């Protein structure tokens, strides 16, 4: 900082900062000192360490005091790298009050920011880890001329490694040692960018740059299964783009879908489930919501349609040619990725096409054996697996949510699919039914409004939705017919205009 501050201001800051740090344990202070790049936080007692931390926070620009020396690279990696967020929040509040900045940072944090700025200035050099091609970072500054890789953390014994974001088996393997996982607090499913060093047979991750799109020094998250959840109360906006398809208008105005809901698209084959998922997922791009798409055992043509529309970090797919183990592993990997994003306070919507293919694949794996055999050869453990998969959807009380919208076929001729559909209807709080008859008449979207069900959760305008829903189902649809109804929906630019056309007063 260029601005100089008087000794009284600095002294007052030191006193209050010392009071905050005194309330922390020595272990917490050592972790914080290590984060600020203190050269030997474990060798000092509490009082000297507090004074050094304050000196590093202020920096020579403010205090004029000499900083702690450069940190040595010797020694074992730290076992704990979690910084107390409450303590860090209090220090940020003090720095904002006394010096007008939200954060006073040590040299390590500043270096990380500079590194990220270089990455953002050269986006073409940030390698998406999806193939054997590796970018040469010739435009970077001399001190950061390193190859950057991006992948998903897959935790296993004896050494974890990075999965390619599109689950391509041809990608080069990058090993992530347990020391790096502990240092950055990485979990299975985290999407990281990292540097890597070459080994004889593989690459080894050496330094983590970002985690789930966030800078490592900004990473603050909760435990997915331990976090407090609430009823869904925020509606998902599918009409962010001006050229939104009619299916987005249908869901936005007539069948509201909320962050954190467990939704199902139920229909017989060839009713348009995949097309509906494609349009709704594409409508969420660029809205601040993260759409993830899982294609299970799909046709190559369908896969290429989605690959041309979605980046690899949002799409995981398998085709008819893939084995059951790979289909299940890909589905689990994308669910873990969605959970990690939701933990970081992000709103995630996971589209699954279809639950049938995933259930049949899991039913062929050894993990499904040992339970009770149900209709159509469906194992009871397979049913529990699908319930657990969809049950991951939730809305966190503080921030972040995971929403799941899964396609489910019935009347396929397989009793297992009918069993699966009946079970899932009981576990979803958003049910969107498609009609084969409407699809046969070339009416799109072929949504059967009379059979679709919506749980409005904690919405403040729940009564308004109930009245509108009743009016349309009982009076408007029988009078206009589905075809005329969809035409009016297609030609309307706003919900108010649409309601006026169909003669409904809100």
N, C-alpha and C positions, 0 to 999 in steps of 0.2 A: 504494500500500500504506500502511496505517496504522501498521504496526509499524516502529519505528526500530531500526537496527542500529549496533553500535559501530564505531569507526574501524578496529579491528584486523580485524574480519570483512570490512569493505568493502575494506581494503587487500589482504588475502589474495586476495579475489575478483579484484580488479583485476590483481594480478600473474599469476595463473593464466590469466585471460582474455586478457591481453596476450600470454602465451606461445602460446596457441592461435592468436590472430590474426596473430602474427609469422610463423607457419609458412605463412600464406596469401599468395598473390600479390596485388599491388596491384589487379589487375582484379577478383579475388574480393572484396576489401575494398570496392571502390567499388560493386559490385553489392549487397553487404550493407548498405552505408551508404545507398544509394538506397532499399532495401527498408525501412529504419528511418526513412526520410523525412529524411535529412540534407540540408541546403540546398545543399551544393556538394561532393559527394564526389569529383568529378573534378578539383578545383582544389587539393586538399591532397596532400602527400606522405604516405608510409606511416605514419610515427610520429604526426604530428598527427591523421591520420584514425583510427588505432587508439584514441587517447585520446578522440576525439569519440564513437566507436562505443560504447566502454565507458560514457561519461557518459550517452549516450542509453539504453543498456540499463538502467543503474541508476535513472535518473530522479531528479527532485528529491525524491520521497518517501523514497528510501533514502539518497542521497548528499548531498542538499542543494545539489548543484551546478547551475548554470544550464544549461539545455538549449540545443542548437543552434537557431538561428532557424528560422522557417518556410521551407519549401522553395518556391522560385520555380517558377512554371509555365513559365518561358521555357526556350528551348533545344530541341534536337532530341530525339526520344524515344530511349531507350537501345536499343542493338543487342542487348544481352545482359541477360537478367533471371533467369538461372538461379542460384539460391543453392546453394552447396556443402552437401549434406546432412550430410556428415561433420563439417564445421566447426560447423554449426548444432546437431548432436547433442551435440557436446562442450560447447558453451556452455550448452545446456539442462541438461546433467548438472551443470555448475558452479553454475548458478542454483538447482537443486534441492538441492544439497548445502549451499550457504551461506545461502539465503534461504527454502528450503522450498517453492518454486514451480517448476513444470516449465519455465516460460519467462518471461524478462524481455523485454518487448516495447516497441517504440517507439510513438509516437503514431499512426502509420499503421496498424499492426496493431490497436491498440485501436479506432480508428475503424471498421475493417472488421468487427470483432467486434460493435460496437454496431449497425452497419448490418444485420448478419445477424440479430441479436436482434430488431430491429424487423420484419424480414421474417417471422421465425418467429412473432412475436406477432400478425401480420396476414396469415395464410396466404391469405385470400381476395383479397388485393391483389396476389399474385404471379401475374402473367399467364402462362398457358400459351400460347405463341405458335402457335396453331393456326387462328386466324380473324382477320377484320378488327376484331373487337371488342377495344378496349384499355381496361384498368381505370384508373379515376381513383383515385389513392392519397390519398384525403382524410384517412385516419386516421394517416398517417405524421407524424413530427416535421417541423418546418418545414425543417430543413436537408436532409431526404431526400425531399422531395415531388417524386418523379420517377416516371415510368412505367417499369415493369420488364418486360422481354421475355425469353422463353426460346426458344432454337432451337439447331439443330445447325450447326456451322461447316462450310461447304463452301468449300474452298480452290480458287481458280481465278484466272486472269488476265483483266483487269488488277486487279480488286478482288474479294475474297472476300465472301461474304454468308451469312446464316443461312437454313438450310432449316427449314421448320416441322416439328415433331416427328412429325406424322402424315402428312407429305408432301402437304399440301393446297396445291394451286397457287393458291388464292384468297387466301392470306395476303399481308400487306403485306411488301415487301422491305426488309430491313435490311442495309446494307452494312457490312462489317468491313474496315477498312484494314489494310495490312501492318504499320503501326506498332503497332497494338493486338495483332496476332498475335504480334509479336516481344516486346512488353512482357510479356505473360503466358505466353509459350511455348505458344500454342494450336496444335493440330494438327487436321487434317481429321477430322471425326467427333466432336469435343468438343461436349458439350451445355453451353451456358453460359446464365446469366442476366445481363442487362446493362441499363444505361441507354442511351437513344438520344436523339439530337437530330434535330430535323426539318430536312430539306432541301427544296428546291423539288419534287423528284420522288420522293424516297425518304427513309428514315430512316438515320442513321449511328450505329453503336454507339460510345458514348463512354467507357464504363467497364464492366469485367467484375466481377461480384459473386461468382458461383460457377462452378466448372468440374466437370462430372460429379457434381454434388451435393456437392462439397467446397468449402470456403472457399478463396479464392485464395491466402491466406498459408499454408495447410496442404497445398497441392498438391505432392506428391512422387511421381514415377512413373518407370518404366523405359521403354526403347524396346521395343516389342512384338516386333519381329523379331530383336532383339539379346539379349534376356533369356534366361537359362538356364532350360531346361525339364526336367521329370522325368516319369516314368511316373505315370499317375493312381493315387492312393492314398486319396482321401477320397470316400466314397459320398455321393451326393446324397440328401437326406432329402425324400421326397415325402409323408411322413405327419406333417407338422408340425401339420396341422389335425385335429381330432377327427372331422370328417365327411368324411374323405378318401374318394374313390371307389374302387371295386374295382380299377380300372386302376392306381392308385397303389400299392395293396397288392401287386399282381402284380409290378410293377417293383421295389418296395422289397424284397420277400421272396424272389422267385424269379429275377429278372433284374436284379441290382444294376447301377446306372448311376453312373459315377464322374465327378467334376469333371475336365474336360479331355479327355473321350473324344469321338471322332467316331462318332456313332450314326446308324443308318438304320432307318426303318420301311418294310419291303418288303411289298408286297401288290398283288393285282389290284384294279381299281376296285371301289368300293362295299363295301370290307371294313371301313371304320371308321377310317381313318388320321386324318382331320381331327378326329373326335370324341376320339380318343386324345390327340392333340396338345393339344386344348382342355383336357381334364381334367388332363393332366400339367402344363401351363403354369399353370393356375389353382391347382393344388396347391402351387406354389412361391411364390405371392404371400404376402408378409408373413413370409418365412422368413429374410431376410437375403441370399438369392440373388436375382439380378436376371433374371427371365424376359423375353426379347425374342421376339416372334412376327413372322415374315415370311410374309404371305399373297401368293402370286404368282398373278395372273390368276384370282381366285376369284369365285364367284357373289356377287351383292349380299347375298343372305340370309346366307351364311356370314360375310361381312364385318361385317354388323350384329350378328351373334351375338357376334363377338369384340370389336367396339367397345363393346358394352354391358358387357363383362366386364373389359376391360383399359384402363388409362389410355393416353393418346396417346403417352407417351414409351416405352411397352413394345410398341407395335404399329405396324407399317408394312404397308400393304396396297395392292394393285392389283386391278382387276377385269378381266373379259373385255373391257371397252370400251377399256382402256388400250393405248397403243402399246408395241411391244417395247422401245424406248429407255427409256421411263419405268419399265417393269418391272425392267430391268437396273439403272437408276440408283437406284431405291428399294432394291433388294437390296444394292447396294454401299454405300449410305448407312447402312443398318442394321448391316451387318458392320463398317463403320468405327466406328460408335457402340459396338458391343460390344467392339471391340478397345481403344478408349480407356478404357472402364470397367474392363476386365481389367488394363490397364496400371496403373491406380490401386489395384490390390490387391483388386478386387472379383471375386466369383464370378458369372459370367454364363452363362446357358443360352440359346442361340439355337435356337428351333424354326422349321423351314422347311417350308412346305406350298405347293407341292411342288417338288422338284428338277426334275421333268419340265417344268413350266411355265417355270421359270427357264431351263432349257437350251434349250427351243424359242424363247424370246424372244431369248436371246443369239445363237442360230443365225441370227436374222433381221437382226442388226445388222452394220454394215460391219466391225466388229472381228473377226468370226469368219471373214471371207473370207481366202483365200490359203493355206489349209492343205489337207489331204487330206480328201476326202469319204468318209465311212464309211457304214454301213448306215442306211437310212431317210433319207438326206440329211444326216445329222449331220456337222458339220465337226469335224476333229480339234482345232481351236482351242477349240471349244465344250466338248469333253471335258476339255481342259486347264483351262479356266476353272472348271468345276464341281469338278475335283480340287483346284484352288487354293482355291476357296471353302470346301470342307469341311476342307481342310488347315489352315485358320486355327485350328482347335480345338487347344488345348494347355493344360497345367498348368504354371504357373511354379514354379520351385524355391523362391522366397522367399514370395510370396503372390500370389493372384489366379489366375483360370483362365477359359478360354473353352471352353464345351462346346457342341457342335452336335448336334441331333437332327433329321434331315431325312426327310420322307416321300418315298418313291420308288415309282412304279407300274410294273408290268410286266404282260405278257399283255394289253396294250391294243389289239393289232392293229397297232401301229406298231413296226417293227424297231428304230427309234432308242431307244425306251424300254427294250427288252430289252437292247440294247447298254449303255445307261447303267446299268441295274440290275446287270449282271454286272461292270462296271468298278467301281462304287461298293462292291460287296460286298468287293472286294479292298482297299479303302482305308479301311474302317471297322473299328473294334475293338469295336463293339456293334451287333448285328444283331437286330432284332425283327421277326419275320415274322407276318403276319396271314393267316388262312385264310378264304377266301370260303365254304367249306362250313360252317364254324362260324358265320359271320355269317348264312348262310341258315337255320340252325337257331335263330336268335335267341339264340345264346350270346355273351355279352359279358363281358369283352373277348375278341374272336375271335383270341387270341394262339395261334399254333402253337408250343408250347414245344419240340417236337422239332426244329423247323427254326431256332429262334432260337439265336444264339450270343453269348456274352459273354466278353470278355477282362478278367479280373479285375485286370489291371495289377499294382501292387505291394501289393495288399491282404494284410494280415497273416493273415486268416482264409481264404485262398485254398483251402486243402485242405478246409475245412469246406464251402465253397460247392460244390466239386467233388463231394464225397460226397453232399451233399443233392441236387444236380442229377442225379446218376446214379440215386439212389434213386427220385426222382419220375418221371424219364423212363422208367426200365426197369420199375418195379413199380406205382407209385401210379396214374399216368394210365391205363395199360391196364386196371387193375382197376376204378377208379371211373368213368372216362369224363369227358369235359370238362365236361359240364353239372353233374354232382354235385361235381366238383372246384371249379368256380367258385362254386357255392352255399356250400360250406364256407369258401371264401376270403372271400366276402362277409359271412358271419356271424361271422367271427373278429375279435376285437379286438386280438390280438397275434400275432406270429409263433410264439411258443411254443404258444399255444392252437391255432393252425392246424396245426402239425406234430403235435400230440397227436391232433387230429381225424382226420388222414389216416394216423396210425399210424407216423410216422417219428420215430426217436430221433436227436437231434442230439448 
